[in-house]
Amino acid sequence: MKQVSGKDLARLVERGGWQLLRIHGSHHIYGKKGSVVRLSIPIHANQPLKIGLLRSLMQHAELSDSDL
């Protein structure tokens, strides 16, 4: 799996229809109309997200590896 920063993942989920609901510190909270799922994406400069966190966020956002 490709390494992705929080900023890049945030852009990707926004293209997928997710909307930024609020920012709490360095975490951007995204929601999608008609869904109870909330995504909390940490944005720490351009540091890549750890693989486990990235997989979990992508699974909740219904994204695949090919979307990266």
C-alpha positions as CSV (number, residue, x, y, z in Angstrom):
1,M,0.0,0.0,0.0
2,K,1.2,3.5,-0.9
3,Q,2.1,5.9,1.9
4,V,-0.3,8.8,2.0
5,S,-0.3,12.0,4.1
6,G,-3.4,13.2,6.0
7,K,-3.7,16.1,3.6
8,D,-3.8,13.8,0.6
9,L,-6.4,11.5,2.2
10,A,-8.5,14.5,3.1
11,R,-8.6,15.6,-0.5
12,L,-9.4,12.1,-1.6
13,V,-12.4,11.7,0.7
14,E,-13.7,15.2,-0.2
15,R,-13.8,14.0,-3.9
16,G,-15.7,11.0,-2.7
17,G,-18.6,13.2,-1.3
18,W,-17.4,13.6,2.3
19,Q,-17.8,17.1,3.8
20,L,-15.6,18.7,6.5
21,L,-17.8,19.1,9.6
22,R,-15.3,20.6,12.0
23,I,-11.6,20.8,12.9
24,H,-10.5,19.8,16.4
25,G,-6.8,20.6,16.8
26,S,-5.0,18.8,14.1
27,H,-7.8,16.4,13.3
28,H,-10.3,17.1,10.6
29,I,-13.7,15.5,11.1
30,Y,-15.6,14.4,8.0
31,G,-19.2,13.2,7.5
32,K,-21.3,12.2,4.7
33,K,-25.0,12.9,4.2
34,G,-27.1,9.8,5.0
35,S,-24.3,8.1,6.9
36,V,-23.6,7.8,10.7
37,V,-19.9,7.3,10.0
38,R,-17.5,10.0,11.0
39,L,-13.9,10.1,9.8
40,S,-11.2,11.7,11.9
41,I,-8.2,12.4,9.8
42,P,-5.1,13.6,11.5
43,I,-3.2,16.2,9.5
44,H,0.3,16.6,10.8
45,A,2.3,18.6,8.2
46,N,3.1,16.2,5.4
47,Q,3.8,13.1,7.5
48,P,2.5,9.9,6.1
49,L,-0.3,8.1,8.0
50,K,0.5,4.8,9.5
51,I,-0.7,1.8,7.5
52,G,-3.2,0.5,10.1
53,L,-4.9,3.9,10.4
54,L,-4.9,4.4,6.7
55,R,-6.5,1.0,6.0
56,S,-9.2,1.7,8.7
57,L,-10.0,5.1,7.4
58,M,-10.2,3.9,3.8
59,Q,-12.5,1.0,4.8
60,H,-14.8,3.4,6.6
61,A,-14.8,5.8,3.6
62,E,-15.4,2.8,1.3
63,L,-12.3,3.5,-0.7
64,S,-9.9,0.9,-2.3
65,D,-6.2,0.8,-2.9
66,S,-6.8,1.7,-6.5
67,D,-8.3,5.1,-5.4
68,L,-4.9,6.2,-4.2
